[in-house]
Amino acid sequence: MSTPWMWLLIFRWKWVSSPILIPPGLMIFLPRMMMTMSSETLTVKHSTGKYPILVEPKSLDALGEQFERRSLKSPVGIVTNRRVNDLYGDRIREGLRGAGFVTRTVLMPDGERYKNLATVEQLINALLKQKMERNGTILALGGGVTGDVTGFVASILFRGVRWVQVPTTLLAQVDASVGGKTGVNHEFGKNIIGAFHQPELVVIDPEVNLTLETRDRLSGYAEMLKMAFILDPSFLDVLIKYRDKIIDGDDVNMLSRAISRSVALKAQIVTEDERESNRRRVLNFGHTFAHALEKVTEYKRYRHGEAVLLGMYAAGWLSNQVSGLSNDNWEIMRSILRDVPFDQQVDDLDAAKVVAAMEGDKKTRHDRINYVLLKRFGDVTITDAVSPTAAQLAVQAMKVAFSNSGNTDDESTSDANVSATGKL
């Protein structure tokens, strides 16, 4: 039986930063990866307002203060899962109550397979039983599933309740917590049912990543790679150099820097295109394949970021075949992806079933699958001119590359000292 959960998010930059003007009038601070960290706040503007994102160690302890700054109201319905509640629930509640807020907590089951309308109904029932009010605040405390489902609940309960994101996985910190996408899965595809509902605040504490399993940090690292491939090739050099520190999670300072850089890149895109009508679609690189891989494995085998890692390999292979990605870029890309310490099974995947699963993807238009492909690092194209046979060959290439997880096949052209930008 579920109990309500919710999470709050604020994002502040811990960098000496360089300003870049982004339409429509957003001043965003892109961190310089090798500089000393300082304290800045990123403000994301959208069609109905704006919200801050705070990236700062120990920022969980500042939630009460941040709620007051945003004039958020009680009751605060905290939605989380049992493990995250055990780790951070008391700390969050004490901080909010110390600032005078009344809190209620609802627990939801953990895992992508619970990202559905049944869970939404359970959460709404639990929140209403705990006397949630329209003027109150819903706080999502957890990973991407928690944030997506909680945000959707906030978008429909009382026709819209203010909400806060406090992501506790690296993947959620660099991806799902930024941009206001909320939703749940359906038998016909992932995230088919949902809404754009912007949070009031996003709070990212890099220290929470120390409690994650290695797979979860790897999952977030894969999303960072995606941002670098499509938007900022210079970021690849940093991610290659500090891959082990990020995945091992033993350097909070480096994690903070990498998170900040990745979030800044995504904030730029979602500010330009809030509702994914055009530019924001580039963020789906690797995701058409990834969502299909998750679906055919019933959301039980891969973390989302792991599926994105595999999906980027397939999309990269297709890019080399059909969209002009050079052999040099492809060799660099596949080396980077293969060097990530991924060790989940791929041998039993049926390429035809994976491609068939793409047909229900929300990125399909006019019964044709849209693929986000690279022309070169930092330059993306979107095309539906990919045959099912070519897509199946891309899945097959991915299977060959990641079979046995030993980096021993012909696809592994590893070079530990490769520079992502040196061959551009």
N, C-alpha and C positions, 0 to 999 in steps of 0.2 A: 504494500500500500504506500503510495507516495505522500509526501508532505511538501508544502510550497518551498520554492527556492527562488533566488533572484540575485543578480549581481550588479555591482556598481563599478564604473570605470572612469578614471581620470588619467590623462596622459601628460607628463611633463618631460622635457628633454634634459638629459644630463650631459650636455655637450657645450663646448664653445662652437657656435653655429654660424652658418653663412646664409643670409636671407635670399630667397628667390620669390619673385612675385608670380602668383598663380591666379588665373581668372577663376571665379569672378571676384577678384580683390582679396584673395586669401594670401596672407603673408606666412609662408611656411619656412621652417628652419631645417635645412638639410645638414645633418651632422657630418663633420669631417672626422673620418674614422680614427685617425691617429692623433687627435687633439685631446687635451685634458677636458674632462667632463665638467659642465657647469649646469645651472638649473634654468631651463626655459620651458614655456608651455606652448604646445601646438594647438592652434584653434582651427577646427574644421568648419567651414561654412556650408550651409545647405539651403534648400529652398524656403524653409520655414524658420531658420535661425542658425545657431552655431553651437559647438560644444568643444570643451577642452579634452585633450588626451595627455595624461601624465605618465611618463616613464621614469620611475625613480625607485631605487631600493628602499624598502620599508615604507612604501607609500600606502600599504594597507592600513597603517596606523593613523593615516591622515584622512580617512574617509569622512569622519564626522565634520571636520573642518571644511572639506570639499563640498559636502552636502549643504552646509550652511551658506557657502559662497554662491551656490547655484539656487538657493532658496527652495530646496527640495523639502517635501513635507512627509510627515508620518501619516499612517503607518508605513513602515518599510518592509515589504515582503521579500525576504531573501530566498531565492531559489537556488538550490545546489544539490549535489549528490552526497551520499554518506561519507565517502572518503574525504572529499574536499571539506565537508562540514567538520569532520574530526580534526583536520589539519588547521583550518582557519576560521571556522564558524564562531567560536567563542571570542576570538580576537576581533572579528568584524563586529559582532554584536556589542561587545564591551565598548568599542570605540564609538559606535553610533549612539548607544545609550548614554555614554558620557557626555555627548553633545546634545542630549535631550530628545533623541528620536526613539519612538516606540518601534520595536522590531517583531516580526513574525518570521518563522522559518518553515519552508516546505522542502522536503527531499524528493528528488526524482531519480529514477533508475539511470544507471550510467551506461552509455554505449549508443552507437549510431542506430542500432535496430529499434531503439526506443524513441527515435526522432520521428514521431507520427502524431496523428490527430488524437489518438487515444490518450497519449501523454498530455497533450494540450488540454483535453477535457478534464483529466485528473487534476492538473495544476490549477485550472480555473476553479474547480470545485473546492480544492483545498484552500485557495486564497480567499474565496468568498466565505467559507466556513470560519476563517480566521479574521473575518470582518475587514477585508481589504476595501479601500475606498478609492473613488475616482481621483481625488486630489492627493492620494498617497504616491509612493514610489516603489517600483519593483527593481530589485537588484539581482543581477545574474552573476553568480559566483561559481565559476567552473570553466570548462573547456568550450570548444566550439559548439558542441551539441547543446550544452546548457544555454549558451548565449543565443543560439539560433531559435531554440524552442521558447525560451523565456521572452525574448524580444517579440516573437510572434504573439505570445499570450498578452504582452503589454500593448500590442497594436490593436487587439480586438476586444479586450476586456474594457467595459464601459466606453467603447469606441475610442479607446486610446488612453493609456496611463503613462506618465513619465517613467523612464527607466534608466538604469546605470549598468555599465559593464565592468566587471572585475575579472578579467581572463586569468586563468591559473595554469594554462598550458602554453608552451612556446608557440604552437601553431595558432591558437586563438589570439595570442598577443600580436602576432605579425599579420594576421589575416582576418578572421571572422569579427574581431572587435571593432574594426574600422570600416565604416561605410553604410551602416544602417540596414543591411540585408538581414531579414529574419525569415524563418520558414521551417517546414517539415517535409519529410519524404512521403512518397506515395508509391503504390505498386508499379506505376508507370514511369517512375523516375525520381531522382534526387532533387530536393528543394522545389518540387513542382507547386506546392502550396505555400504561399508566404506573402510578405508585404515589406515595403520599405518603411522602416520606423526608426528614426534617428535617436540615438541615446542622448541623455543630458550630459553624460560624463563617462569617460573611460579611464580607469586607473590600472596601470601596468606595473607590477612589482617584479622585477627580474629575479629576485631571490626565490620566488616560488618554484622556479625551474629546478632548483636543487633537489626537490622532493620527487621529481618526475622519474619515470623509467627512461632508460637510454633511448628506447624506441620513440618515446614522445618528443624528446629533444631532436632526434633525427627527423621526425615528422615536421617540426617547425623549421628545421634547417632546410628541408626540401622546398618549403614555400619561400624562404629567403632566396634560394637559388633561382626560383622562378622569377622573382622580382628583378634579380640581377640580369638574367638572360634577356628579359623583355624590355627593361627600362634603363639599366645602369651597368654596363660591362665592367666599369672600374670597381664596382662592388664585388664582382666575381673574384678579383685578386685577393680581397680581404677574406672572403668566405673560404677560398682555397687555403690560404695561409693559416687561418684560425679554425678550420673545420673541427679538429679534434677538441679544441677548447670549448667550442659551442656545443658540440654533441655530448661531450663529457660533463659539461655544466659546471666546471670547477673554477671558472673565472667570471664572476658576476659583472665586473667592469666591462669585459669584452662582450658579454651577453647584452648588457645595457646598450652598448654602442651598436651592435648588430641589429637589435630590436628597433632602436631609434631610426636607424637608416632605412630599414625595411618599411616601417610604419610611415615615414615621411614620403617614401616613394608611392605607397598606396594612397595616402591622403591626397597627394597631388592629383592622382587619377580620379578618385571619387569626387573630388571637389569640381573637377572639370565636367564630370558626367555622373551625376548622382544616381540616375535610374537606369544605367546600363543601356542607353539608347545608341551609343556609338563607341567612344574612346574606352570606356570601362570594360568593354568586351575583351580587350587584350589580356586582362587578368585571368581569363579562362584558359590560358596556355597550359596544356597538359591535362586540363580538367575534363574534357570530353571523353578521353580514354579513361581517366581516373574514376569518374562517376560510374562508367560501365563496369570497370573492374570491381568496384565496391558492390555494385548491384549483383553481378554474377556470382560473387562469393558471399552474398547475403549479409554484407556489412559486418562479417565476423572475422575475416582474415587480416585485413590491412588497416592500419591507421590511415586517416585521410591523407596525410602528408606522404606516407609510403606509396599510396596509390598515385599521388601526384608525381612522385619520383619516377615511377614506371611510366606514367602517362607522358611525362616530358621526354622520356627516351623515345617512345613511339612517335610523338609529335616531332621530335628532332630528326628522327629517321625520315619521316615524311617530308619535313622541310628540306632536307638534303636532296630528296628525290623530285619534289614538285614545286618548291617555292624559291629555289635559288640559294639556299644556305650552302656556302662553300664547303668543300671537302676539309679545308683547314679548320673552319669553325666547327664542323661536325666532329672532327677528330678530338678537338678540345672539349666539346660539350659531352661527348659520350665518355671520355676519360673522367671528367669531373663527376658525372652521374654514377659511373661504375665504381669509382673510388669511395662512394658513400657506403658505410658498412651495413648494407641492407641484407637481411638473411631469411626473408620469408619465401615460401614456396610459390613458384610460378609455372612449374613444369606441366601441371595438369590443366592450365587454362586453355579453353577452346576459343581460338581466334574468331571463328565465325559467330559464336555466342556473344563474345565481347562486342563485336561490331553491331550485332543485332540489338544489343542492349542500349546502344547509343541512340537508336531511333526514338526513344522516349525522352531523350535529354531536352531540357528547356531551351537549349541553344539551337535546336533544329528549327528551320524556317522553310515553309512551303515544301514540307516533306523531304527536305535536304539537310544533311548534317553540316553544320558550319565548323570548320577547323581553324583554330588559331595557330599559325605557323610562323616560323622565323625566316626572314630574308637574310638577316645577319644579326649578330648580337645587338640588341637595342632597337631593332627595326622589325616590326610585326605586320603580318598580313592576315586577313580573314577570308577564307575561301570555302565554297561548297563543291569545288571541282576536284573532288577526291573520290575515286571509285571504291566500292566495298572491297574489291580485291586488293587495292593498294592499302586500305586501312587494315585489312587482315594481315598483309605482309608486314606492316609496321608493328602489329601486335606480336607476330612471329619473331621479328628481329629483337623485340624487347625480351621475349622469352629466352631466346638464345643468349642474349647478353647477361641475363640475371639467373640463368639456370645454375643450380648447385651452389650459388652464392660464394664461389671460391675465387673469383677473379682469375680463373685459369683458362677461359675460353678465348677464342680468337678476337672477340669483340673488346676485350680488355686491353687497351693500349695505354696503360697507366704511366704517367710521368709525374712523380711527386712534386717536381719543381716547375710544372707547366704554369705559364702566365696566361690568364684568360685574355688579356688585352694585347699581349705581345705579338699576336699573329693577325690582329684585326686589319 
